[in-house]
Amino acid sequence: MTSVRLRLLILALAPLIVLMPLLLLIGMTRWTADYDKVLIANVESDLKIASQYLSRLLDKTGNELNAVTESVEFNAWLERPDADLAAYLKDTRARLGLNFLYYLPVEQAEVAGAVWPVIAQAASGQGGAQIDIMASDTLAALSPELASVAQIPLIATPAAVPTTRAVEDRGMVIHAASPVMLNGHQGVLVGGILLNRNLGFIDTINDLVYAQAGAVGERQGTATLFLDDVRISTNVRLFEDVRALGTRVSAEVRAGVLGAGRTWLDRAFVVNDWYISGYLPITDSFGDRVGMLYVGFLEAPFNLAKREAFWWMLAAFVAVLILSAPVFLWMARGIFAPLERMTQVMSRVGQGDLTARIGPVGARGEIGAVAQHLDGLLEQVQDRDQRLRAWNEELNQRVEQRTAELREANAKLEQTFRQLVMSEKLASIGEITAGVAHEINNPVAVILGNVDVIRQTLGDGAAPVQTELALIDKQVSRIEAIVGKLLKFAGPSEFADHQHEIDLAPVVQDCLVLVDHLITQHHIAVTCRFEPVPLVRVDTGEVQQVIVNLVVNAVQAMGDGGRLDLELAPDPRGGVALCVRDSGPGVPEAQLGSVFDPFFTTKRGEGTGLGLSISQTLIQRAGGLISVRNCDDGGAEFRVWLPEPDPVD
């Protein structure tokens, strides 16, 4: 009985022990993936804000420089001595927050424009601002102090691309230039901001993006500006009060951002911890990728939140399991004992003890009802066993008699089965015929439509081919008529009563259209003699099937050449008589009585032998008769009689 208990325990606890952990795992996996997507979306949004601030700073610098060159004040200072102009430019540089500002006459501007595209653009009349990288000597020429500020010692960084350099002495600057065209003065006003060690610039980005950084539940974010792969301005901490200037980005990020030029949106190791990071490539005025703009926030708080959520859900699952498992076991115990008794009783019955009974089980509901019902069934089994033993002798005596009857019934069953198989084949042929007829209608419609288009297009010019177009119309109409008859012929009528009063003459004409190709192929001359006849009540499709079968049999019997006579006349006993007469060899006298038998055929290997048998069935179902005889002058004549409809109908 251990197996019964084990199965019940599995049924009771499987949803808790197996399905719920599986659902928990799937849910946590999906939630973690969605959570990570939200973090990536956040850092992507942060990166857009930082990029917009950098673009706005470039525009602001260029616009401010343009405002200076277009001012009346600057025009006045250009008229003064160089020393006064230099003093004015120094004050303006301090007021605009620039690190350098100087004026180049047109000749010097053309020389500088060969080196810097932004100056060349201003010399041509269009001011603007771009990111440029200046070498140490270029910065020293502008200001020795700038060259000193730009120098950043490199710090060895794990996972970075190996380098032999010890110092980054180049400077990344916002390089702005504005054309000067005032009162005979032509030149370029050049200014810029050094971004190396520009902590105000990077802290402004960090404040814009992570205004609530450090608050409970908020992101702890950082921002960094890279020259190539070196941090030249950052609020990432190397130690508590030391910024990580001079540290370098990993080789993987460098290859993806500076090498491939794509925006990096993924987790990355930043100096000493993992961050959800966004890196945007920065291009200079030459179109080269010279650095990166980075924003990111610490991943650890979010990993902690995910772990806490996981452990909370796991604890909830364990609590549910602890609380519900005893309840399931208690409920299952009420099923164990009755099932064990039932199993023991069935084992004894299987060994031949038909007196074994379950008895009262003390359980209510379905289990008690099953036990009581099983005892009742065992009583019936014991009683029937006794009666079966008594009947055994009697049954043995009837075996021979039943065997003979079964052989006869089996023979009839086989014959009926063959008839059903053949009927199914005929039904399938009818369905295929209907499908083909429907498919023909599509190209016929296209042909007819294009003939109309030809007539409309040619207009009076269609006269030379009018005969040919009329012939096409006639043949298309003939195709439509044949398709219509095929559809009527293939319509199902085996299991439904569609009898109605019809005139047989049009039905016979329709059937001739259906077999016209066969009559033409065998060069058969057809003669029709139709007298006025009363209406008959019959299914149109069924009577078509009979007529087509008689005509096809007649044509096949005559072979090549012959005469087919179709007569339709009132019958002396009432109703209508249809005669189908051919000029073929006729039916052998010995076989005249068998032509309507199922599977009888004179065309071995070709016919099924069911055509005339089905025809007889259809005519008899309509209340008529079908007969056959040989004509005196040769050939066979099939005569179909159908009665007039009952007046009460």
Solvent accessible surface area in square Angstrom, and as a share of the most:
residue,aa,sasa,rsa
1,M,81,0.36
2,T,107,0.62
3,S,57,0.37
4,V,26,0.15
5,R,114,0.42
6,L,98,0.49
7,R,160,0.58
8,L,30,0.15
9,L,55,0.27
10,I,95,0.48
11,L,129,0.64
12,A,17,0.13
13,L,31,0.15
14,A,33,0.26
15,P,61,0.38
16,L,15,0.07
17,I,91,0.46
18,V,89,0.51
19,L,93,0.46
20,M,66,0.30
21,P,44,0.28
22,L,90,0.45
23,L,117,0.58
24,L,27,0.13
25,L,109,0.54
26,I,99,0.50
27,G,34,0.33
28,M,15,0.07
29,T,82,0.48
30,R,164,0.60
31,W,96,0.34
32,T,41,0.24
33,A,44,0.34
34,D,55,0.28
35,Y,51,0.19
36,D,56,0.29
37,K,138,0.59
38,V,84,0.48
39,L,7,0.03
40,I,46,0.24
41,A,55,0.43
42,N,52,0.27
43,V,0,0.00
44,E,67,0.30
45,S,56,0.36
46,D,6,0.03
47,L,8,0.04
48,K,117,0.50
49,I,67,0.34
50,A,1,0.00
51,S,30,0.19
52,Q,111,0.49
53,Y,35,0.13
54,L,15,0.08
55,S,55,0.36
56,R,130,0.47
57,L,27,0.14
58,L,31,0.16
59,D,88,0.46
60,K,103,0.44
61,T,4,0.03
62,G,6,0.05
63,N,95,0.49
64,E,45,0.20
65,L,1,0.01
66,N,39,0.20
67,A,61,0.47
68,V,9,0.05
69,T,4,0.02
70,E,134,0.60
71,S,35,0.22
72,V,127,0.73
73,E,99,0.44
74,F,0,0.00
75,N,27,0.14
76,A,48,0.38
77,W,55,0.19
78,L,16,0.08
79,E,110,0.50
80,R,120,0.44
81,P,88,0.55
82,D,121,0.63
83,A,78,0.61
84,D,54,0.28
85,L,19,0.10
86,A,60,0.46
87,A,55,0.43
88,Y,16,0.06
89,L,14,0.07
90,K,129,0.55
91,D,95,0.49
92,T,2,0.01
93,R,73,0.27
94,A,76,0.59
95,R,156,0.57
96,L,28,0.14
97,G,50,0.48
98,L,10,0.05
99,N,54,0.28
100,F,9,0.04
101,L,18,0.09
102,Y,59,0.22
103,Y,41,0.16
104,L,22,0.11
105,P,48,0.30
106,V,50,0.29
107,E,114,0.51
108,Q,99,0.44
109,A,1,0.00
110,E,111,0.50
111,V,110,0.63
112,A,22,0.17
113,G,12,0.12
114,A,93,0.72
115,V,87,0.50
116,W,36,0.13
117,P,46,0.29
118,V,2,0.01
119,I,1,0.00
120,A,42,0.33
121,Q,64,0.29
122,A,0,0.00
123,A,40,0.31
124,S,93,0.60
125,G,37,0.36
126,Q,113,0.50
127,G,20,0.19
128,G,21,0.20
129,A,16,0.12
130,Q,71,0.32
131,I,6,0.03
132,D,0,0.00
133,I,32,0.16
134,M,2,0.01
135,A,51,0.40
136,S,28,0.18
137,D,105,0.54
138,T,43,0.25
139,L,0,0.00
140,A,43,0.33
141,A,90,0.70
142,L,54,0.27
143,S,29,0.19
144,P,105,0.66
145,E,126,0.57
146,L,13,0.06
147,A,10,0.08
148,S,76,0.49
149,V,54,0.31
150,A,0,0.00
151,Q,82,0.37
152,I,1,0.00
153,P,81,0.51
154,L,28,0.14
155,I,62,0.32
156,A,103,0.80
157,T,27,0.16
158,P,109,0.68
159,A,77,0.60
160,A,16,0.12
161,V,51,0.29
162,P,127,0.80
163,T,57,0.33
164,T,144,0.84
165,R,93,0.34
166,A,73,0.57
167,V,64,0.37
168,E,0,0.00
169,D,53,0.27
170,R,79,0.29
171,G,0,0.00
172,M,0,0.00
173,V,0,0.00
174,I,0,0.00
175,H,1,0.00
176,A,0,0.00
177,A,1,0.01
178,S,1,0.01
179,P,28,0.18
180,V,1,0.01
181,M,119,0.53
182,L,41,0.20
183,N,110,0.56
184,G,82,0.79
185,H,50,0.22
186,Q,102,0.46
187,G,8,0.08
188,V,1,0.00
189,L,0,0.00
190,V,0,0.00
191,G,0,0.00
192,G,0,0.00
193,I,21,0.11
194,L,7,0.03
195,L,0,0.00
196,N,2,0.01
197,R,92,0.34
198,N,35,0.18
199,L,64,0.32
200,G,50,0.48
201,F,8,0.04
202,I,0,0.00
203,D,42,0.22
204,T,51,0.30
205,I,0,0.00
206,N,21,0.11
207,D,90,0.47
208,L,85,0.42
209,V,12,0.07
210,Y,10,0.04
211,A,80,0.62
212,Q,113,0.50
213,A,46,0.36
214,G,58,0.56
215,A,46,0.35
216,V,154,0.89
217,G,80,0.77
218,E,78,0.35
219,R,56,0.20
220,Q,82,0.37
221,G,10,0.10
222,T,15,0.08
223,A,0,0.00
224,T,0,0.00
225,L,0,0.00
226,F,0,0.00
227,L,1,0.00
228,D,34,0.18
229,D,1,0.00
230,V,0,0.00
231,R,3,0.01
232,I,0,0.00
233,S,0,0.00
234,T,0,0.00
235,N,16,0.08
236,V,3,0.01
237,R,107,0.39
238,L,42,0.21
239,F,138,0.58
240,E,152,0.68
241,D,122,0.63
242,V,72,0.41
243,R,48,0.18
244,A,0,0.00
245,L,28,0.14
246,G,0,0.00
247,T,3,0.02
248,R,21,0.08
249,V,4,0.02
250,S,25,0.16
251,A,40,0.31
252,E,121,0.54
253,V,2,0.01
254,R,68,0.25
255,A,62,0.48
256,G,7,0.06
257,V,0,0.00
258,L,20,0.10
259,G,51,0.49
260,A,70,0.54
261,G,27,0.26
262,R,126,0.46
263,T,54,0.31
264,W,15,0.05
265,L,52,0.26
266,D,67,0.35
267,R,102,0.37
268,A,6,0.05
269,F,96,0.40
270,V,0,0.00
271,V,24,0.14
272,N,88,0.45
273,D,51,0.26
274,W,102,0.36
275,Y,22,0.08
276,I,10,0.05
277,S,0,0.00
278,G,0,0.00
279,Y,1,0.00
280,L,48,0.24
281,P,27,0.17
282,I,11,0.05
283,T,69,0.40
284,D,15,0.08
285,S,24,0.16
286,F,106,0.44
287,G,55,0.53
288,D,82,0.42
289,R,108,0.39
290,V,23,0.13
291,G,0,0.00
292,M,0,0.00
293,L,0,0.00
294,Y,0,0.00
295,V,0,0.00
296,G,0,0.00
297,F,0,0.00
298,L,31,0.16
299,E,13,0.06
300,A,47,0.37
301,P,42,0.27
302,F,27,0.11
303,N,38,0.19
304,L,90,0.45
305,A,42,0.32
306,K,30,0.13
307,R,126,0.46
308,E,102,0.46
309,A,31,0.24
310,F,71,0.30
311,W,151,0.53
312,W,180,0.63
313,M,67,0.30
314,L,53,0.26
315,A,63,0.49
316,A,41,0.32
317,F,26,0.11
318,V,62,0.36
319,A,47,0.36
320,V,67,0.39
321,L,45,0.22
322,I,111,0.57
323,L,134,0.67
324,S,24,0.15
325,A,21,0.16
326,P,77,0.48
327,V,81,0.46
328,F,75,0.31
329,L,63,0.31
330,W,175,0.61
331,M,113,0.50
332,A,7,0.05
333,R,143,0.52
334,G,47,0.45
335,I,57,0.29
336,F,24,0.10
337,A,57,0.44
338,P,6,0.04
339,L,48,0.24
340,E,25,0.11
341,R,89,0.32
342,M,17,0.08
343,T,54,0.32
344,Q,101,0.45
345,V,9,0.05
346,M,87,0.39
347,S,58,0.37
348,R,114,0.42
349,V,26,0.15
350,G,69,0.67
351,Q,152,0.68
352,G,57,0.54
353,D,49,0.26
354,L,41,0.21
355,T,89,0.52
356,A,1,0.01
357,R,63,0.23
358,I,6,0.03
359,G,29,0.28
360,P,126,0.79
361,V,31,0.18
362,G,83,0.79
363,A,28,0.22
364,R,233,0.85
365,G,49,0.47
366,E,138,0.62
367,I,39,0.20
368,G,14,0.14
369,A,59,0.46
370,V,78,0.45
371,A,2,0.01
372,Q,141,0.63
373,H,118,0.53
374,L,33,0.16
375,D,25,0.13
376,G,30,0.29
377,L,70,0.35
378,L,8,0.04
379,E,95,0.43
380,Q,88,0.39
381,V,68,0.39
382,Q,45,0.20
383,D,66,0.34
384,R,136,0.50
385,D,37,0.19
386,Q,112,0.50
387,R,109,0.40
388,L,99,0.49
389,R,172,0.63
390,A,73,0.56
391,W,122,0.43
392,N,74,0.38
393,E,112,0.50
394,E,72,0.32
395,L,96,0.48
396,N,85,0.44
397,Q,143,0.64
398,R,106,0.39
399,V,75,0.43
400,E,134,0.60
401,Q,110,0.49
402,R,124,0.45
403,T,41,0.24
404,A,56,0.43
405,E,77,0.35
406,L,122,0.60
407,R,165,0.60
408,E,103,0.46
409,A,53,0.41
410,N,76,0.39
411,A,60,0.47
412,K,123,0.52
413,L,117,0.58
414,E,85,0.38
415,Q,77,0.34
416,T,64,0.37
417,F,126,0.53
418,R,125,0.46
419,Q,54,0.24
420,L,107,0.53
421,V,51,0.30
422,M,29,0.13
423,S,54,0.35
424,E,117,0.53
425,K,108,0.46
426,L,63,0.31
427,A,56,0.43
428,S,52,0.34
429,I,100,0.51
430,G,19,0.18
431,E,128,0.57
432,I,114,0.58
433,T,32,0.19
434,A,24,0.18
435,G,35,0.33
436,V,78,0.45
437,A,0,0.00
438,H,104,0.46
439,E,115,0.51
440,I,57,0.29
441,N,54,0.27
442,N,92,0.47
443,P,69,0.44
444,V,7,0.04
445,A,65,0.50
446,V,93,0.53
447,I,79,0.40
448,L,61,0.31
449,G,35,0.33
450,N,77,0.39
451,V,5,0.03
452,D,63,0.33
453,V,85,0.49
454,I,71,0.36
455,R,66,0.24
456,Q,148,0.66
457,T,106,0.62
458,L,84,0.42
459,G,43,0.42
460,D,142,0.74
461,G,48,0.46
462,A,5,0.04
463,A,72,0.56
464,P,113,0.71
465,V,59,0.34
466,Q,81,0.36
467,T,104,0.61
468,E,93,0.42
469,L,9,0.04
470,A,51,0.39
471,L,100,0.50
472,I,66,0.33
473,D,36,0.19
474,K,138,0.58
475,Q,73,0.32
476,V,5,0.03
477,S,65,0.42
478,R,109,0.40
479,I,64,0.32
480,E,75,0.34
481,A,43,0.34
482,I,43,0.22
483,V,4,0.02
484,G,26,0.25
485,K,35,0.15
486,L,41,0.20
487,L,49,0.25
488,K,111,0.47
489,F,65,0.27
490,A,16,0.12
491,G,33,0.32
492,P,125,0.78
493,S,20,0.13
494,E,104,0.47
495,F,194,0.81
496,A,52,0.41
497,D,120,0.62
498,H,96,0.43
499,Q,48,0.21
500,H,86,0.39
501,E,79,0.35
502,I,19,0.10
503,D,60,0.31
504,L,4,0.02
505,A,25,0.19
506,P,71,0.45
507,V,11,0.06
508,V,0,0.00
509,Q,84,0.37
510,D,25,0.13
511,C,0,0.00
512,L,24,0.12
513,V,50,0.29
514,L,14,0.07
515,V,7,0.04
516,D,46,0.24
517,H,122,0.55
518,L,30,0.15
519,I,15,0.08
520,T,88,0.51
521,Q,119,0.53
522,H,39,0.17
523,H,135,0.60
524,I,15,0.08
525,A,61,0.47
526,V,55,0.31
527,T,50,0.29
528,C,49,0.30
529,R,112,0.41
530,F,59,0.24
531,E,96,0.43
532,P,127,0.80
533,V,24,0.14
534,P,47,0.30
535,L,82,0.41
536,V,0,0.00
537,R,94,0.34
538,V,3,0.01
539,D,6,0.03
540,T,33,0.19
541,G,15,0.14
542,E,9,0.04
543,V,3,0.02
544,Q,1,0.01
545,Q,65,0.29
546,V,1,0.01
547,I,2,0.01
548,V,18,0.11
549,N,30,0.15
550,L,3,0.01
551,V,0,0.00
552,V,34,0.19
553,N,39,0.20
554,A,5,0.04
555,V,0,0.00
556,Q,82,0.36
557,A,50,0.39
558,M,24,0.11
559,G,27,0.26
560,D,114,0.59
561,G,30,0.29
562,G,30,0.29
563,R,112,0.41
564,L,0,0.00
565,D,10,0.05
566,L,0,0.00
567,E,44,0.20
568,L,0,0.00
569,A,29,0.22
570,P,65,0.41
571,D,13,0.07
572,P,135,0.85
573,R,148,0.54
574,G,26,0.25
575,G,2,0.01
576,V,1,0.01
577,A,4,0.03
578,L,4,0.02
579,C,9,0.05
580,V,2,0.01
581,R,47,0.17
582,D,10,0.05
583,S,49,0.32
584,G,11,0.11
585,P,117,0.73
586,G,20,0.19
587,V,24,0.14
588,P,73,0.46
589,E,126,0.57
590,A,101,0.78
591,Q,63,0.28
592,L,40,0.20
593,G,76,0.73
594,S,35,0.23
595,V,8,0.04
596,F,29,0.12
597,D,70,0.36
598,P,50,0.31
599,F,60,0.25
600,F,49,0.20
601,T,19,0.11
602,T,90,0.52
603,K,67,0.28
604,R,186,0.68
605,G,87,0.84
606,E,140,0.63
607,G,33,0.32
608,T,62,0.36
609,G,11,0.10
610,L,8,0.04
611,G,29,0.27
612,L,27,0.14
613,S,15,0.10
614,I,36,0.18
615,S,2,0.01
616,Q,49,0.22
617,T,76,0.44
618,L,11,0.05
619,I,1,0.01
620,Q,98,0.43
621,R,113,0.41
622,A,14,0.11
623,G,46,0.44
624,G,2,0.02
625,L,94,0.47
626,I,14,0.07
627,S,56,0.36
628,V,27,0.16
629,R,118,0.43
630,N,38,0.20
631,C,15,0.09
632,D,152,0.79
633,D,122,0.63
634,G,36,0.35
635,G,1,0.01
636,A,5,0.04
637,E,10,0.05
638,F,20,0.08
639,R,81,0.30
640,V,5,0.03
641,W,39,0.14
642,L,3,0.02
643,P,40,0.25
644,E,93,0.42
645,P,34,0.22
646,D,76,0.39
647,P,133,0.83
648,V,130,0.75
649,D,103,0.54
